[in-house]
């Protein structure tokens, strides 16, 4: 047999095919664009923000200035003279970290418990499913508030851990269902017939084929967590001031709505666009992963 | 590139049948309610016995839902049997722990019906076929790769161009060849072919069956060939067993079964095989009614509710084994001289 570079004839994996389908979906690409911008801003706020997010400008040109008036402060300043654009950019980092790490916590717990419940039915399944049900029965905002109440001045990691602890039951349920449906599939039986161990069957055969729904759910969950963080901050139990959290900025604008409306409109719009971006991207992923994936 | 690993392990029994199954039973409990109380049993397999000799093919036929697939899967302990005895080359499979069973897994493999569902969509062909040798640490990395390439070539695929492709890039027949290569990858002695050609086009079926027959000679394989298509089974099998509702009702050498079917159910099945010669008339036995549910199967002979020749005795006890000729036996009271004279019950 002639020596041929086998990579040349590599096929396209289901993941590669899904990515191709996402690329054809314009709304998803737009959503992905928003996500990319947020990631860039969140990772390197210093490169983009014109000012320090907590510096207070007291001179007449800058103090409580409206957007598009002073080019030094393109989106204006707030009631104590902080640059709104810079606060929004630094806030992106908070939202991104809380959204992503909160989701990571939820996905980690959810996949672990869901996979165990689905694969080892019986008592294991019963116990894990009842725990999941219990967590579902508690209103999630209340649960998050309860967890946050432990610390007086919550740090970022406490907030995303709280959101993760609230979010995992949804992941666990989806993973459990997927694992149960794949557990009886013929390729899993074939692996068992070959003598593959349970852990390897789970890791090599079952979980990789659950990735589609998990990725979709995770993307949508990041959006949910960004909203959740904003909500907690709005209720006054998020990051303490002067952290430039978007939810905090909304609260601060509450009293000044009639005098300085941009203080509320700008963070509100930012949250909406961000969440919309993640949701569009997530929907695109769902469309790409779902339809007759194996065909 | 031949099978250096084969000889070492197949020496255990030597003589005697490769596989012996005694009174295999699989009941699936039906659970209901919060406390998962068992409210009934699906009697999928209810006392099945047969033997399989080395390099022999036993056909197992029957309608959908008669328990053929469950028999195949319980043999390999992919499903745990409820009771019964399975002896493979002197090893009692049912009593073994999972760990003890593992080295034996190499010697028993399975080929599935669905060419779409039986290959992991996220693994390349090379990874799928190479998984078994990897699990059982057969040779070096390089040797394993060579073996995968050899097997792909042997089953009629192109190793150079296709080893790094994914299942969705193949046709049904090609996928079935991949499944066969996977089963062969660990050098088994025994393969359960679970409706291995039923999902394929007729022209492809013939190719795959001929491939299986060639491989049987080359690799000294024994097959349990599960199917519902009697024409296919006749071509490949040495002996054929007919199943109805969880029990084997008749077993005979293939030719004998087709020329001298004794059990009324076997006759009805055979009369349903399409006749390629349109000028030949043959008697068509039409069964009435549906297959009864295996949750609450009929007493006595399970076929008595639909049998055109039923007698009062049939609803009592399940008929014992009546030997008809060499290797041919049937579970039917018609074979019993004491009952054969009885009048058929009014239908």
Interface residues (C-beta under 8 A of the other chain):
Chain A: X1 X2 X4 X6 X7 X9 X10 X11 X12 X13 X14 X15 X17 X126 X185 X186 X187 X189 X190 X191 X192 X193 X194 X195 X196 X200 X204 X205 X208 X209 X293 X294 X295
Chain B: X36 X73 X76 X78 X101 X102 X103 X105 X106 X108 X109 X110 X112 X113 X114 X116 X117 X118 X119 X120 X121 X122 X123 X124 X131 X132 X135 X136 X149 X159 X160 X161 X162 X163 X164 X165 X166 X167 X168 X169 X179 X182 X185 X186
